[in-house]
Amino acid sequence: MFETGMVFKITGIVICSVLMVILGRIDRRRKLPTGVKLIFQVLISLIIIYSGVKIEFLRAPSSSSLSGGYLYLNYLSIPLTIIWLISITNSIGQADELGDITPYIVFIASLTFLVVSLIQRQGLILAEALSLIMAAISFIFIKYIPREKFSSYYMSFGFILAVIAIVGVSKSTAALTLLIPLLILGVPIIDSSYSIVANYARQESPDSDIGGKSPLFSESGSRSRLRQKLQSYGFSAQGANITIISVSLYLSLAAFIISIYQNFYLLITLTAFSWMAFELLKNKVRSEELIIERDIFNNRIKLFQVGIDQVDNQETIQKIEEFIISKKSHQIVTPDTLAVLRARKDPEYHAILKSADLVTPDGAGILWATITLDHPLPERVTGIDIIHNICRLAAKKGYSLYLLGSYPGVAGEAALNLTRKYPGIKIAGTHHGYFAGEDSQNCEDVKNGNSDKNKEEKEIIAEIKENRPDILLVGMGVPKQEKWISKNLDKLNVPVCMGVGGSFDVLSGRIPRAPLWMQRHGMEWVYRSIKQPNRAFRTLALFYFIWLVILGKMVYSLKEVD
């Protein structure tokens, strides 16, 4: 069945694994000095080397003139094997007071070793069997066993993983396999290396309270320095754990890819990508800017620093009636997802949103974002729905409206339709949004600044003041309408001023509104993109918004939030 050499190796692995378990249990109970622990680990490593498990050769580059394409280590074999075994053993064996994630790292590493070995088809039965056993054991630890009670076994886990790397991947004939174990075990290796450097720096520090004791024979320190470093960047304890596990998964995936393609430049690309991604994530976590927060004083949810009132449709119309009764000027803004993105780059528009008396979530994307980020708003409150609610209120209470905006004739058509739908409503006046010219042909001249706009604007403001409407609806598009209202709010002396975007086109009947089922499912933007192809490019901005929210969710879950 098995050759004598194979039986000898298996026996040595079993004996040494048991010895590592015993050493781990003693270390946990008595906190062995690092030097003492290393002496026992070296002795155990010599036993397994004697059984035949050691790094005898490495695959040489294809251009090498070495015989057989292998680099034989000769007298370096034993010291390199000891260094490798002890390094990985202690890397995996580190426990942490913030919650041990060692079983996850072992599970990921074991499966990766198994998959890489199977793909390379080297017939390394012992390595594959050990990988499968370790994956099964670590899964049991994750699923059923309280990890804080079994950290004494982790030293043995690390030892077996180091053995798998020796009898498995490092014996492969692939050119880059020397890097594969380093990638698979990258997280524990980085963690332990950083811990050694940090401990040495602490020993050399004049403020150190170690008292000159040698680091080799000081009390065994098992805290994860990598996790502590992540927390110093602002990661929460759980966030640091998630990040470490994610990095381990990524490195294992990189090892899997490299084992297939054997391309050094691909390895460099994967490494550079991972570093840039981590730097982006780290900077986002360290940033003082909160993706979402609750403004208790103003009863608002601040999404990307844009405050949105926590109101439903009924509360919105109640506030509007309060504004009307007060006779003081108020501005209402109904931002959608694109408006939130615009506010990030337009300080003037952002300031208007901040100072507005009422800000409601017009876009379904805003509602989705607040739910995703665990700060849900009551419901979607769109500009067109507010208009209809205002009209019902105005018809009932006798309030008057002035419609300003869109192309010539559109506001008048919208007003006519509103008087038919809401009998008794008072329309104080209408005017197009291009303050020059008699028809839409002249609108381009106005856009290009070829008319005396200021004069007509003053005349319109004077007309609005003379007619004294209770509500002014302005449809000039975002952010022009909000900026115009904000600039002229005190001059207008209208209790309620609200930007309505392209709502006049819908109210006039020129552009139909999306079917009710699309409205309820937040798909009006799809319908409008179909009906107005010139708006289709805005859809790309929605995907950017979705990315920001997903990134924000990741950062929010990793960040230490007070």
N, C-alpha and C positions, 0 to 999 in steps of 0.2 A: 504493500500500500504506500507507505511513506518511506523515503530514504532515511538512513540513519542520521545524516546531517540535518534533515528537516525536523526529525523528532527531537534532536538535540536543541535546535533553535526554539521549537515550541515549548519545550521544557524550561529552557532558560527564560523565555518571555513570561511564562506563567509564574515562575519562582520570583523573578525580579518585580513583576507587577504586584505580587503579594507583599514583597518587602517594601515597595513604595507605599502601599496602603498602610502598613504598620508604621512606617516613618511619618506618614502624614497624620495619623492619629496621635502619635507621640508629640509631633510638632504642634498640633492644635491644643493639646492638653497642657504642655509644659512651655510652649513658645521657645523652641530651640534657637540659640544664636545662629545667625546665617552661616558662619564658618563651620560649626559642628554639623549643620544640616548638609552643607556641601560635601564634607568628608564622607558621610554615609552615602550620598548620591554618587560620588565617584566610585566607591566600593561596589555599589549595585551595578553601575555602568560597566565596571571591569568584569563582573560576573556574566552580563549578557554579551559582552564582547568575546569572552571565552567560549560562549555557546555558539559563536559564529555570526552574530549580528553586528556588523560594522560597515563603515563606509570604505570600500576597498578601491573604487575607481569612480571617475566621473566621465561623462561623454565629452570628448574633445570636439572643437569646432570642425566642420566638414573640410576646411582647408588645411587642417593640421596634418603634419607629417608623422604624427605619433602612430606607432604600430597598432592596427586594429581600430584606430579612431578613438581610443580611450586614454584617459589620463590616470595612470595607476599611482596611488598615493604612497604606497610602501610604508616607510616609517612614520609618515604623517597620519596614517589611517587611524590609529588608536587615539591620539590626542584630539583629532577632529571629531571622532565619534563621541568621545566624552564631552567635549564642548557642546556639540549639537544636542545630545541627550539631556544634559543638565539645563541648557538654555530653554529648550521647549518645555521640559518638566516644570521648571519654575515659572515660566511664562503662563502656562495653563493653570498652574496651581495657585495663582494669586486669588485670594478671596477679598471681598470688600465689604465694609460695614454698611454701605448704601444698598446692598442687594446684589447677589452674585449672579452673573449671566454666563458663567463658565459652561454649564451644560449646553447652552445655545451655541457657543463657539465650537465646542467639541462636536456637536451634532452636525453643524455646517461643514466643519473640516473633514469629519469622517466620511460624509456623503460625497464630498468633492474628491477626496482621495480615491474612493471607490469608483466614481464615474470616470475620472481621469485614467485610472488603471485599466478599466474595461475598454475605454476608447482606444488606448494605445495597444491593446491586445498583446501584451507581453507574457501572458500566462503566469502572472505573479499571484498564485493562489493564496499564499500566506498573507500577503498584503491585503488582498480583497476580502478574505475571511475576517481579518482583524478590523478592517474598516467597517464591515457590516456589523460585527459584534459591538464595536464602539458606538456606532450610530444607534443601534437598538438600546444599549445601556443608557446613553445620554438622553434618548427619547423617554425612557422610563423615568429618569431623574426629573426631566422637565414636566412630565405629565402627572406623576404620582407621588414623588418624594419631596418633602420640604428641604429645599436646597441648603438652608442655613445649618442644618444638622449633619450634612454629609460633605462638607467642604474638605474633610480629610481624605476623601477619595480622589480629589481633583489632581493631586500630584501624580497619582497613578495614571489618570487619564492623559495628562501631558506626556508622561513617559511612553505610553503605548502609541500615541500619535507620532512621537519622535521615531519610534521603532518602525511604524508604518512607512514613514518617509524614507527610512534607510532601506528596508527590504522591498519597497515598492517603487515609488516614482523616481528616486535617485538612481535606480538600476536600469531605468528605461534607456532606450537607444535614441530618444529624441534629443535634439541639440540644446533646447532651452529648459530641459527638465530640472536643472539645478535651481532655476528660479521658481519653479512651480510650488515646491514645498514652502518656500519663503512667502509666496503670495497667499497660499492657503492658510498658513499660520501667521500671516502678516500682523494681525491685530495683537495677539499675545506677545509677539516678538517686539513690536513697537512699544507696547505697554511696559514690558519688563526692561527694555533698553532705556526708555525714558525714566523709569523708576530708579535705575542704577545711577544715571547721570544726576537726577534730582537729589538722590540720597547723598551722593558724593559732594554735590554743591552745598548741601546742608551741613555736611561734616566740616567742610572748609570754611563755612561762614563763621565770623567771629561772634555772632549772636547765637550760635548753635548751643542748645542745652544738652548736647550729647556728652559733654565733658571729656572730649579727647578720646573716647572709646573707638577702637578700630571698627569700621563698618562691617568687616567680616565676622566679628564676634560680638556685635551688638545684637539686641533682641530682634528677632525676625520680624521685619515689616512686611505686611501683606496687602497694604492698601493700593488700589489701582491709581497710579499717578495720572494715567491717561484720562480716567474718569474725572479726577479732581481738576485737571487742566480744562476739560470741557466745561465743567461747572464754573470755572473762573471766567469763561467767556459768556456766561449767562444761561447755559443749559441747565435745566432742572435735573434732578437725579434720574428720573425716568427718561427724560430726553437724552441724557448722556448714554444711558443703557441702549436706547433705541438706535442712537447714532453709531455706537460701537458695533452692534449687531448688523446694522446696515452696511457698514464698512467691511465687515467680515464677509457678508454675502457678496458684496461687489468684488472684493479681492478673489473670492472663490470662483466667481463667474469669470473674472479675468484669467485665472489659472486654467479654467476649463477651455476658454477660447484659445489661449496660447498653446495648450496641449494639442489643439486641432490644427491651427494654422502655422505654428512655429515661426512667427515673424517678430523680429526684435523691434521694428518700427511700430508695429501694432501695439506692442507692450508699452512703448513710450507714449503713444497716443492715448491709450487707456489710462495710464498713470497721470498724464497731464489733464485729461478730462476729469478724473476723480478729484484731483487737487483743486481745480477751478470750481467744481461743484461744491466742495467742502468750504472753500473760501467764501463763496457766495452765501452759503447757508450760515457760516459763522458770522459774517458781517451783518446778515439779517437778524440773527439772534442777538448780537451785541448792540444793534441799533436801538436807540431810545424810543423810536417811533413805534407806537402800537398799531397793529393792523386793524383791530377793532376794540372798542372800549365803551363802557356805559357812562354817559354824562348824567349823573343823578340830579345835579342842580337844574339842568335844562330839560330833563326827561327825554334825552335823546340817545340814540346809538350812533357812535362816531365810526364810520366805515372809511378807512384810509383818510382819516382826519376830516371827513365830511359828516357833520351832524345831521341826523334824520330823526324827526319826531316820532315817538312811539304812539301813534294814533291810528284808529281805523276810520272808515268812511263816515260813520255817524259822528265820531268825536271831531273830525275835520270840519264838518258843516256846522257843528255847534260853535267851534272856535271862530269860524268865518262870521257867523251871526254876531258873536261877541265883538268882533272887530268892527262890524257895521254899526252896531249900537254905540260903540265908543266914539265914533266920528273921527278918530285919529287915523293917520295913514299907516297901512301895513303892507308888507310885501310877502307873497306866497311863492315858493319855488317848488317845482315837482321834478327833481332830477331823475334821469334814468342811468343805466350803467355807463353810457358814453359820457354823460355829464360828470359822473364821479371821476372818470379818467381825465376829463378836461380840467377838473378842479386841481388835479395834481400838478398841472403844468401852467395853469393860468391863475396867478395870485389874486388878480382883481375879481375873477369869478368866484374863487374860493372864499374871499372876504365877504362877497355878497351872500353866499350860502350860509356863512357863519352868522351874519347879522340879520338874516331873514327872520320874519316873525313866525313863519310856519314852513317846514320842509317835509314833503311827503314822498314816499318811495313810488315813483312812477313805473320803474322797470322791474320786470320779473326777476332779472338777474340780481338786483339789490336784495330782494327777498330771499333768493336762494343763497346769496353770499352770507347774509346774517344768520340764516339757519345753519349753514355749513360751519360757520365760525362760532356757533353756540350762543349767539345773541339775537334770537329771532325777533322780528318785527311783527306786529299784530296781523297786518294784511297789506296787500298792494292797494295803494290809493293813487289812481291815475289822474292826469289832468283832465281828460275827457269826462271821466266819471264825476269829478268835482264840478265841472261846468254844468252837467245835468242836475246835480244836486243843488247847485246854486240857483238854477233856473226854477226848480220846483219851489225852493224857498222864496225866491223873488216873486213868483206868481202868487204865492200865498200871502206874503207879507207886504207886497207892494214896493219892493226894492227895484232900482233901475240899473241897467247894464250899458256899458259902452264897449264896442268891439273895435279894436285897432289892430290892423295887421293884414298880412297876405297880399295877394295881387288885387288890383282895383276890381271891385264888384263882388269879390268872394265874401268879404265881411258882411256886405248887405244881403247876399243870398243866405248866409248863415243866420243872420238876424231874422230874416223872413221865415225861415224854417222853424226857428225857435218860437216865434210868436204863434205859429200854427200848432206846434206840439204842446206849448205851455200857454194856454189862453190867459190873458190878463197880465202877461209879463210886459214890463216897460223897457223899451230899448231907447236909451238916451241919445244914441248916435252911433255911427260907424265911419271908419276911414281905413283906407289901405295902408300898408306898411312902408310904402315907398313915397317919401315925402316930396314928390315932384311929379309932374306929368299927369295926363288925364287917363292914360291906359297903360297896359302892361308893356307896350312897346318902348315906352319911355323909362321903364324900370331899370334897364341896363345902363342908361345915362345916369340914373341916380346912383347905381352901384359904383359907377366909374367916377363919381364925383363931379359930373358935368352940369350940376344944377345948384340953385341957391337953396340948399336943404335947410339951413338954419332958420330962414325966414318962415318957411312953411311949417317947420317943427314948432316954432313959437305960436303960430296961428292954431295948430292942432291942440297944443297945450291950453291955449286960451279958450278954445271951443269946449274942451273937456271940463275946464273949470266953470265955464258958464253953464253947461248942462248939468253939472253937479251929480254925476252918477254915484251910486253906492259901490259898484263893482266895475273895475276896468280890466278887461281881458286883452292881453297883448300877444299877438301871434307873429313874431319876427324871426323865430328860430333861436336856438341856444348857441351862444350866450348873449347874443345881441339884445334880445328882449329883456333879460334880467339886468343887463348893464344900463339899458335905457330907462327902465323903471327905477333902478337905484339912483341914477343921476337926477331924475325929475320927480322923485317921490314927494319931496316937500312942496314942489311947485304945483303938482296935480291936485293935492288936497282931496284924494279919493280914499275912503276907508279901506278898501280891498283892491290891491293891484296884483295880478297874477299873469305870468307868462304861460302861454298855452301851445307854443310850437306850431305844428301844422293842424291843430284841431279845427280851424275854420274850414279847411278843405274837406274834412269829414262832415262837419255840421252843415256845410252847403250842399253836400251830396256829390261833390266832384270826385271824391275818393271814398269808396265804401269802407266801413270799419270791418275788421276781421270777424268771422263768425263767432258766435258766443262760446262755442266749445274751445276755440283757439284762445279767446280772451281768458277763459278760466284756467287754461293750462299754460299761460304765460308765453304763447306763441304768436302774439301779434306782430312781433318783429319779423317773423318769417313771412307772414302775409304781406306786410308793407314792403318787404324786399322784393317780393314777386310783383306787386302792383307798381312799385316805384324802383325800377332797376338801378337808377342812379344812386340809390341808398345801399346797394348790395355791398359796396366796399367797406361800409361801416361794420358789416358782420365780422370782418377780420379783427376789429377792435374788441369785439365780444370775446373772441378766443383769447386775446391778451388779458382781458379782465378775468376770465376763468382761470388762466394760468396764475395770475396774481393772487386770486382767492385760494387756489390749491397750495401755492407756495406759502401763503399766509397761514393756512391751516397747519402745514408742516411746521412752520416756525412757532406758531402758537402752542402746538403740542410739545415742542422741544424746549420752549423757553421757560425760564423761572419767572412766573408772573405773580406779582404781589396781590 
